[in-house]
Every structure is written in C-alpha cells, then in structure tokens.
C-alpha cells in the first residue's frame, strides 16, 4: 500500500467531548455471526450515538468483546437501562459500563492490560519518547547514543526469538513480519529494498520514523532503531552484522535509509 493511501489508526484510550454525556460500555458477547449486528441494532433503536471503540474477536474463540464510548446526550435513557437492554439479548454474555470522573472526558478504564498481538504492551506518545531520547543525549552525549543503540539491539534480538518461537518462521519471513508490525505499532512505514542472506546485506527505507522526527535539522539521528535492526539481523543471520543509516529525515532527507553488512574484522 502506498503512503498516500494510509489512514491514521486512533488508539482507543478515551474520548473528549465537552458538555456531552459520555459513557463507556463493555459488551461481552457470543462470537457468532450476527451477534454484533444485534447489539448495534438495539443501540440504534435506543438512539445511542457510538463515538469510538473496538471489537476484539478471534476465530475459534467462544466469546468476543465489543467496547465503545457512547454519547447519551438527549437520549432519555440512563446507562443502567442501556446495559439492561443489552443484557436481554440472547447473544450477550455480560455488560459493564463506566462514567467519566471528569465530565466530558471519558477515559477507558474497563480494559487492562494492553495487549498487542497477544503480548502485554505499554503506550508512549512520540513527544514523550522524543523528550526522553533528547535528554539522554543532553546528559550522556555519545554515551546516550550507545545506550539507545544497545537497548535496540537487545529488543531486536528478543523480537526475532519471539517470532521464531510463536509463528515457526525464519529467514526473510521473520524480517517481513517484524517490519509489518512496526507499521501496526506506529513506529514507522518501512520498505524492504534488498535482502541478501548470503552476505547479510539488507536495505530498508523507513518513512516517518518516530525516533528521527524529533531531531529535524541535525545529523543522522537513529540510535535505537538502528540498533533494533542490528539486533534483528544479527539474530536472523547468526552473524556479526553492522547497520548504518546513510539517509535520515533529521538531516533533511525524505526518509531514513538503513543498510547492513557483515562487520569488518
């Protein structure tokens, strides 16, 4: 898919709408065809406006979860009534709801922990990560770059081991999956340009890399992601692989370019 065809994915953490009656509902339902349609049909009948939410349903599982923030302003029914009507559906197993602590600001407090492809995860904004990385450079200079690089190497190594163990993949398939996950997890938009396993030569063009966007106007800046790729490729090829970044958005390039090869002795 081309970059211009991409749309942002809004991470469901809550909804802010001043002066609106917001309520979060969590509906556990049977994982059968038509169950979601029955739930949304009832909500439409009640005049409930759905603002944002998510559906978690996986093949082979008996139940699924449909969670959403609803706007009950002017609807004339209480959250308790909506929940009770939903419980009356033959496809619904359980319903819980939460009302905001601060009026108009509905934060999702009905789900924990946060999972990404089955792994427990945490979320940081790019602004916060940029501030952390900048502080490392300010305090430790080149030592900060080394810390981030080393952290990336270990993260990349662990990721390959997890993919191999969970999905029984190897070789180029592992790298392709890991790069696709970087899109899904908001890191960047990578494109694999070259893959030569015999010489450990890999080239990846990376657009919108979160790490480098915070450092526009300077030199090539990726330490963490460069280390991450190095960790991935060292584990994948079982060789001492070196990764360099010869293009970077931080120094004004359109995208970041990473190239690998066997480390010279």
N, C-alpha and C positions, 0 to 999 in steps of 0.2 A: 504493500500500500504506500502511496506517495505521501510525503509530509503534508501537502496541502489538503489531503483527504482526511487527516486525523482530526478528531474532536476531543476536547478535554474530558477526562473521567472525573467526576466530582466524588471525592472520598466522603462517604456518609458519616459525618460526625455530628451533624445537627443542622438546624435551620433558624435563621434570624428574620423575623418579620414583625416590626414594631406595631403595637396596637392590634395584633391578631391573636385569636385563641388557639394556640398550638398545643397539640397533644401527640405523644409518640405511642404507637401501638406495635406490639409484637404478637403475631399470629402464628402459632404452630399448627400446621395442617397436614393432612394426608398427602403423600407425594403421588398423587394420581392425576390423570388427565382431567381437566375441567375444574379442579379444586380452586385454583387462583381465580378463574372466571366467576365462580360462585361468590367468592369473597368480594371481589371488586364490584360485582353487580349489586350486592347488598349495600356496599358503601355508596354507590351511585344512587340507589333508591333512597337512602337517608340524606342525600345531598352533601356528603362529606367530600371535601376537596383534598386530594392527595398532593402533598408538596414534594417530598423526596423520600427515598427509601431504598431497599434492596430485597432481592429474592435469593435465598440460598437453598438450592435444590440439586441433588446429585443422583445420577442413575443408580438404581439398586437399593437406595435407602427408603425406608418406610415413611419417613416424615420429612417435611421441609419447613423453612421459616420465611415468612413474609413480614418484614418490618417497615414501618413508614411513619412519617410525620404528617399529621392531618391538620387542616385548618377547619375548626368548628365554629368560626365566627358567623353568627347569624343563622346557624343551622337549626337551633331549637332543641337539640338533643345533647345530653351530657355524655362525657366519656364512658361512664358506667353503663349507660343504655347502649351505646355503640358496641362496647365489649360484650354485653349480654346478648345482643342480637347476633353478633359474630359467633359466640359460643353455641348458639342454637343451630348453626349449620352442621349438617352431617359429615362434612369434610374437615371441620375444625376440631383440633385436639385440646388447644389451650390458647388463652388470650390474656396478655398483660398490657398495662398502659402506664405511662408516666407523664406527669405535667411539669412544666418548667419551674425551676426555682426563681429565675428572673423572668418576669412576664415578657413574652415576645421572643425569648431566646431559648429554643428547645434543643438541648444537648442530649445526644444519645447516651443514656446511662443504663440501657437494658441489655447491653452486649459486652462481654469481656471473657477471655482475652481477645485481642485482634489476631486473626489468622490470615495468612497469605499462602495459598496452595498447601494448606494443612500445617504450616509452620507458624508458631507464635511470633508476632511481629510488633514493632512499635512505629510510630509515625512522627517525623520531624518536618517542619517546613524548610524549604530551601533557604529562606532568610536566616533561620536559626543555625542550620548547618554551615552556611557561609560565614556567619559570625564566629562559630567555633573554630573553623579552619583558619580564618584570618587571625584569630587570637593565638593559635598555635604558632603561626609564622612570626607574629609580633614578639612572642615571648622566647621562642627557641630558634628562630631563624631557619637555617638549613636543617637543624635538628628536628624542627616541626615537620618539614617535608619528609624526612626519613621516617618519623613516627607514623605519619599518614600512609606512606608507601608500605611500610611493614605491616600495618593494620590491614591494608588492602590485600597484600599477598596472602595473609592468613585467611581472610574472608573468602578469597577466590579459591584457595585450596579446599577449604571446608565445603564450599558450594559444589565443586566437582565431585567430591566424595559423596555428598548427599544425593546428587543427581544419579550417579552411578548406582548407588545402593537402592534408591527408591524406584527408579524407572528402568534399570538394567540397560542403560545406554552407554555408548562410548564413542570416541573419536569426534568427528565433526558434528554428529548429532548432539553431543553434550554442549558444545560451544554454541550451536544454533539455539538450543533451548534456553541456555543461560542468557544469551543476548536478547531473545524474545521476552524473557522475564524482566529484563531491565526496562523495556517499554511498559509492561503491565504495572511495574512498581514505581514508575515515574522518574527513573534515573536519567534516561536519555532516549534518543532514537538512533540506534546503531545499525550499520550496514556492513556485512561481511564481504570484503572485496577480494581477499585472497586467503586460501587455506592450503598450505603445503606441509603435510605432516612429516614427510621425509627430512625436510630441512628446518622444521619448526618455524616456518615463515607464515605469519598471519598478518593481514592488514584489515583494520576495522575503521571505518569512517563513522564518527559519532556526532550527531546533531543535538543541540540543546542539553549538553551535559551539565547537570546541576552544579558540579564542583567548579567548573570553569566560568560559569556565568557570573559568579560573584567577584571575579577578578578581571573584568574587562579593562583594557588599557595597559596591560603589563606583558610579561613574558609568558611562555607556555607554563601552565599552572597545575596541571593534573598530577597529583602525587598519589591520592587514594585510588582513583580508578585505574591509573597506570599500574599500580601495584596489584589491584584486583585482577586485571588481565594477566599480569605476570604470574600470579598465583594459580589462576585457571590453567594457563598454558603449561606451566611447569608440571602441574599435576597430571594434565592431559597427556603430555608428551613424555613425561618422566625424564626430562632433560633440564639443564640449567639455562632457562630461556630469559632473554633480556627484552624489555619492551621500551621503546622510545616514542615520544609524542613530537612529531615534526610539524604539525599544524595545530592551532589552538584558537578558540574564539576569544580567549583572554588577550591575545595579541592582535586581534582584529580579523582573523580568518573566519570564513563562513562556518566551518565546522572543525572538530578536532580529529586528527588522524593519528592512529597508533599502529606501529609496525613492530613485529617481533622477529627474533632470530636467535640462534644459539650464541650464548655468551662466549666471547673470545677469551682464551686462556692467556 
